[in-house]
Amino acid sequence: MAATLCRILLPKQGWLPFTQCVRHGSKAVTRHKRPLHFLKQKLMSVTRYIPPPRPAPPGAYPRQTIRDQEDDPFTILVKKKMKSVFQESKMIAVVQNSGSTADEMILLKYKLHKHGITVKFFPNQVVRSFLKDSTYSNMAPLFIGHTVLFISKEPKVKEMLSSLRTSRHMLLLGACIDNTLLSAQGVVSYSKLPSVAVVHGELVSGLTLLTSQTAAMLQHHPAQLSALLQQHVKQQSSEGAPKAQEAT
């Protein structure tokens, strides 16, 4: 249509204009970007270079000064109280409280109070800061979560375990008894040991038995005593002879 209009408008002199109106059709694009294989895409994404973050220039941030945090008066008071508790008590048990109600705690306190055991509550952060610089530093890992201290001036382990059996929300983590750190199983084993009074009685009875046997032997007839002594000398000489032969 454009060529026809040009023939009509222009004179027939055998020449063409410098500009011609030519209509071009749409070009067929034959070169498309070939998609990468799925595995190659994964490899390229994994091996892609990630530059490190650019550091801040010096002087952009103010200098960080380390300040020693001083304890407030409440923390100092709690530490003093804990120091007196650890010095005066022979049994300090750490128990985890896993959701016991107020009524259960009151009942447990009553049962323990009958045996001379006191229940104490201290913040874990203050307790850990106190134990860090003391001889009881190995007890610090026990103070995690809601913990309670069972304190007694005498090691009444059996009474404490019998009271804990009735409370299902209280779990024994460990204890320090007579300046010795024990685990929960160690506390149970300690409770099975006889008391000091029983051990003293057994020791005294054993000593009195030996002295009574010696006194009874001395009261026998001298002939019988001399016969026993001769028999003892013979046994000693018979035991010494084989040893002398082995040495030669």
C-alpha positions in Angstrom: 0.0 0.0 0.0 2.8 2.4 0.8 4.6 1.6 -2.5 1.4 2.2 -4.4 1.0 5.7 -2.8 4.5 6.5 -3.7 3.9 5.7 -7.4 0.8 7.8 -7.5 2.2 10.9 -5.8 5.6 11.0 -7.5 6.1 11.8 -11.2 7.2 9.1 -13.5 10.7 10.3 -14.1 12.5 7.0 -13.4 14.0 8.0 -10.0 13.1 7.0 -6.5 13.1 9.2 -3.3 15.9 9.0 -0.9 13.6 7.6 1.8 11.3 4.8 1.1 8.5 3.6 3.3 9.1 -0.1 3.7 7.0 -2.2 6.1 9.0 -4.9 7.9 7.4 -7.9 9.5 8.2 -9.3 12.9 11.6 -10.9 13.3 11.7 -14.5 14.3 13.9 -14.9 17.3 15.8 -18.2 17.0 18.4 -17.8 19.7 16.9 -18.2 23.2 19.0 -18.5 26.3 19.3 -22.2 27.1 18.2 -23.0 30.6 20.8 -24.6 32.9 20.4 -28.1 34.1 18.9 -28.5 37.6 22.1 -30.0 39.1 24.2 -27.3 37.5 22.0 -24.7 39.0 22.4 -26.3 42.4 26.2 -26.4 42.0 26.3 -22.8 40.9 24.2 -21.7 43.8 26.4 -23.6 46.3 29.7 -22.5 44.9 28.6 -18.9 44.5 31.1 -16.5 46.0 29.7 -14.6 49.1 31.9 -11.7 49.9 32.7 -11.1 53.6 30.9 -8.2 55.3 32.6 -5.0 55.0 34.1 -4.0 58.4 33.2 -0.7 59.9 35.9 2.0 59.5 37.9 2.8 62.7 36.3 5.4 64.8 32.8 4.8 63.5 31.6 3.4 66.9 32.6 4.6 70.4 35.0 2.5 72.4 33.5 -0.2 74.6 34.8 0.2 78.1 34.4 -2.7 80.6 32.7 -1.6 83.7 32.8 -3.6 86.9 29.2 -4.1 88.1 29.1 -3.6 91.8 26.6 -5.6 93.8 23.6 -3.8 95.1 22.8 -3.8 98.8 20.2 -6.6 98.5 22.7 -8.9 96.7 25.3 -8.3 99.4 22.8 -9.1 102.1 21.8 -12.4 100.4 25.4 -13.4 100.0 26.1 -12.8 103.7 23.1 -14.9 104.6 24.2 -17.7 102.3 27.7 -17.6 103.8 26.3 -18.1 107.3 24.0 -20.9 106.1 26.9 -22.8 104.4 29.1 -22.4 107.5 26.5 -23.5 110.1 24.8 -26.4 108.1 26.2 -29.9 107.7 23.6 -30.9 105.1 22.7 -28.6 102.1 20.5 -30.4 99.5 19.5 -28.8 96.2 16.0 -29.8 95.1 14.3 -28.8 91.8 10.7 -27.6 92.1 8.8 -28.6 89.0 5.5 -27.0 89.5 4.4 -27.8 93.1 1.4 -25.8 94.4 1.5 -23.6 97.5 -0.4 -26.2 99.6 2.0 -28.9 98.7 5.0 -26.7 99.6 3.4 -25.8 102.9 2.8 -29.5 103.7 6.4 -30.4 102.7 7.8 -27.6 104.9 5.8 -28.9 107.8 7.1 -32.5 107.4 10.7 -31.3 107.1 10.3 -28.9 110.1 9.4 -31.8 112.3 12.9 -33.3 111.6 14.8 -30.0 112.0 15.2 -29.4 108.2 14.6 -25.8 106.9 13.6 -24.8 103.4 15.4 -21.8 101.9 14.8 -19.9 98.6 17.7 -17.9 97.0 18.0 -16.4 93.5 20.1 -18.6 91.2 22.1 -15.7 89.9 23.1 -14.6 93.4 23.9 -18.2 94.4 26.1 -18.8 91.4 28.0 -15.6 92.0 28.5 -16.6 95.6 29.7 -20.1 94.8 32.1 -18.9 92.2 34.6 -17.6 94.7 33.9 -20.2 97.5 35.0 -23.7 98.2 31.6 -24.9 97.1 32.1 -23.9 93.5 31.3 -27.5 92.2 27.7 -27.0 93.3 27.1 -24.2 90.8 25.8 -26.5 87.9 23.0 -27.7 90.2 21.3 -24.3 90.4 19.3 -24.3 87.1 15.7 -23.4 87.0 13.5 -23.3 90.0 15.6 -24.7 92.8 15.1 -25.0 96.6 17.6 -25.6 99.4 17.0 -28.1 102.2 19.2 -27.1 105.1 19.9 -28.9 108.3 22.5 -28.6 111.1 22.8 -32.4 111.2 22.9 -34.8 108.2 19.3 -36.1 108.4 19.3 -37.8 105.0 16.8 -40.5 105.7 14.2 -38.1 107.0 14.6 -35.8 104.0 14.3 -38.7 101.5 11.2 -40.0 103.3 9.6 -36.6 103.0 10.5 -36.2 99.4 8.9 -39.5 98.4 5.5 -38.0 99.2 6.0 -35.0 96.9 5.9 -35.9 93.2 7.0 -32.4 92.0 10.2 -32.2 94.0 13.4 -33.8 92.5 16.6 -34.1 94.4 19.6 -33.0 92.3 22.5 -33.3 94.8 23.7 -32.4 98.2 26.7 -31.3 100.2 26.9 -33.4 103.4 29.8 -32.9 105.8 31.7 -30.8 103.2 31.4 -33.6 100.6 29.5 -33.1 97.4 27.2 -36.0 96.5 24.9 -36.8 93.6 21.3 -37.9 94.0 22.4 -41.6 93.9 25.2 -40.8 96.4 22.7 -39.3 98.8 20.6 -42.5 98.6 23.7 -44.6 99.3 24.6 -42.4 102.2 21.2 -42.8 103.7 21.7 -46.6 103.8 24.9 -46.3 106.0 24.5 -47.0 109.7 24.4 -44.0 112.1 27.5 -42.8 114.0 26.0 -44.1 117.3 25.6 -47.6 115.8 29.2 -47.6 114.5 30.5 -46.5 117.9 28.5 -49.2 119.6 29.9 -51.9 117.3 33.5 -50.6 117.8 33.1 -50.6 121.6 31.6 -54.1 121.6 34.5 -55.4 119.5 37.1 -53.9 121.8 35.4 -55.2 124.9 35.1 -58.7 123.4 38.9 -58.8 122.8 39.7 -57.6 126.3 37.2 -60.1 127.8 38.8 -63.0 125.9 42.3 -62.0 127.0 41.1 -61.7 130.6 39.4 -65.1 130.5 42.6 -66.7 129.0 44.7 -65.2 131.8 42.4 -66.6 134.4 42.9 -70.2 133.2 45.4 -72.6 134.9 49.0 -71.8 134.3 49.7 -75.2 132.7 47.0 -74.6 130.1 48.4 -71.1 129.4 51.9 -72.4 128.9 50.6 -75.2 126.6 48.8 -72.5 124.5 52.0 -70.4 124.3 54.1 -73.4 123.3 51.6 -74.2 120.6 51.8 -70.7 119.3 55.6 -70.8 119.2 55.5 -74.1 117.3 53.1 -72.5 114.7 55.4 -69.5 114.3 58.5 -71.8 113.9 56.7 -74.0 111.4 55.7 -71.1 109.3 59.2 -69.6 109.4 61.0 -72.8 108.2 59.4 -73.0 104.7 60.2 -69.3 104.2 63.8 -69.9 105.0 64.0 -72.8 102.6 62.5 -70.7 99.8 65.0 -68.0 100.5 68.0 -70.4 100.2 
